[in-house]
Amino acid sequence: MAEKDDDYLLVAAIDFGTTYSGYAFSMRDTYKTDPLKIHANQAWNAGGRQLLSLKTPTCLLLNSNKEFDSFGYEAENKYAELVMDGEQEDYYYFHRFKMSLHNNKNVKGDMALEDITGKSVPAIDVFAHSIKALVNHLMDALESRGTGVISSDIKWVLTVPAIWTDNSKQFMRKSAEKAGIQKDHLLISLEPEAASIYCQLLPTEKLSGAEPGFTMAKVGTKYMIVDLGGGTVDITVHEKLAGGGLKEISRATGGDCGGTSVDADFMQLLAKIFGAPLIHTMKREQPEAYLDMIREFETVKRTITPTKQGKVNMAIPYATLDSLCKEYLKEDLSTVLLASPYDKSISIRGDKMRFDADIFKKLFDKTVKNILALIQEIITRKESKEVTMVLLVGGFAECSVVQAEIRKTFLHQRVIVPEESGLTVLRGAVIFGHNPKAIISRKIRVTYGICVRANFDSDIHDQEHYVELNGEPRCRDAFDMVMKKDTTVLPGTTVKKNYLSVVGISTIDFIVFVSEKYSPVYTDEDGCTRLGGAKIDISDPSEQQNLKVEFIFGNTEVSLEAVEAISGNSCQLTFDLI
């Protein structure tokens, strides 16, 4: 991206979330004078609710030919209508599919995703259609403002969790390219980093929990950014340096305990009452009722406070649930509820389910416990000992139950929640697009290495890995380390390795592995996974070539370059992770 730094008119960021997605942009000239003047789309219309929202649900509807129909609220509402008309079998409906890139440790280009009724579509198409819908919406918005820019005038930024694997990051990049974004106009931004960059610029009154006159910008401050999203919790620790840059001082950590894991516990509660098969049937055969229930739960979930007493009321699709109970359980809804473990704590009044507040708050327990454990693990690392502040960002950070528990547990840190914390990542991604050098250094999350046949050393290698190659004792599947976990690197840090080609063979293949361990010995040991293969094309296979391969670390994505040492030719290199 560096060589194209000066030919963009505006930066546009797409925050592609598990539950909600949105975009924001700012003009290059405006950024120089007023960096916080960032436009987010105000007009996602939720339809029936008369709700104008800054983000739209991450939902995609495809027609029977697997072509794009609609995205966001439109897709949600249209799908509900299709079900009422019994026409849903001809369509494909996807929601909350981003987590497939977190949960799948072996993300591949040909990975398939199942829609809400179990029909399958290539995952890359689902992601590309969704990104394209956001891009088109943004281009239309720019046109209606009379901005008159074309896609190539824009520097695009796409946000991803910092804890994702390199494979998942590359999958998002490939999806964006498939959606029509030019390769050299696209930056990948790490979500907690973007939030951190944005909060540097905020005045005190926008930071709840900060006293008057407090500023994020004090040099030497060490603070933790906890990005509480719908799917993942993504945590990074930064130190503010002189000159305004940020240094990552503890590697990104996180897990799948975002807001949707509370929804999962709610679904488990329903399964304990009605049985999992009945809930599954409802999702498949009555998805409009299922969607209504998820939307309603989302609304109620946001209003719960830690001090809530008495009852929590939630509208449920009573008629649908009652008829499913009669059909599959041979009893009406009220009788089924009375026979469940919740007969004392949940009741039905009209079309409302009334929960004892404690039962409802309990749905947060497991998720909150997991979040606290993640924060605790980082705070106990020696490099994080001086963390004085915890910054909560992301949509789930707006949940007061989560805020209260974090404040109660971490009394020695000031806990700060910026206003509109759900948009912090998106706005920060725009600023990152204007200033990618804001992050001075990063910590490597895993150990990188190449699979080689090393000289056999009986002090290091076991007999199981012993092989002979041309009469020489070798060790198969040896891990040749390129970069060690937890190393601090500047963006663009290169590690050079030399490889010799074999005469008569025009390409060299080598396989890159990553490990959770600091010093792995073999590529087939526990904690070690294949990241991807690199292919290098050689200009003259008739002679043995000495190849210098450069691994480039410290950016938001890992990359490779190769040069033939004697001729100085840059080789054609493909580093394919998916």
ABEGO torsion letter per residue (X at the ends): XAAAAAABABBBBBBBBAABBBBBBBBAAAAAABAABBBBBAABBAEAAGBBBABBBBBBBBBAAGBBABBEAAAAAAAAAAAAAGAAAABBBBBGAAAAAAABABBBAABBBBBAAGBBBBAAAAAAAAAAAAAAAAAAAAAAAGAGBBAAABBBBBBBBAABBAAAAAAAAAAAAAAGBBAAABBBBBAAAAAAAAAAABBAAABBGBBBGBBAABBGBBBBBBBBBAABBBBBBBBBBBGGBBBBABBBBEBAABAAAAAAAAAAAAAAAAEAAAAAAAAAABAAAAAAAAAAAAAAAAABBAABBEBBBBBBBAAAAAAAAAAAAGBBAAAAAAABAAAAABBBBEABBBBBAAAAAAAAAAAAAAAAAAAAAAAABAAAAABABBBBBEAAAABAAAAAAAAAABAABBBBBBBGAAAAAAAAAAAAAABAAABABBBBABBBBBBBBBBBBAAABBAAABBBBGGBBBBBGBBBBABBBGBBBBBGBBBBBBBBBBBGBABBBBBBBBBABABBABAABBGBBBAEBBBBBBABAABBBBBBBBBBBGBABBBBBBBBAAAGBBBBBBBBAX
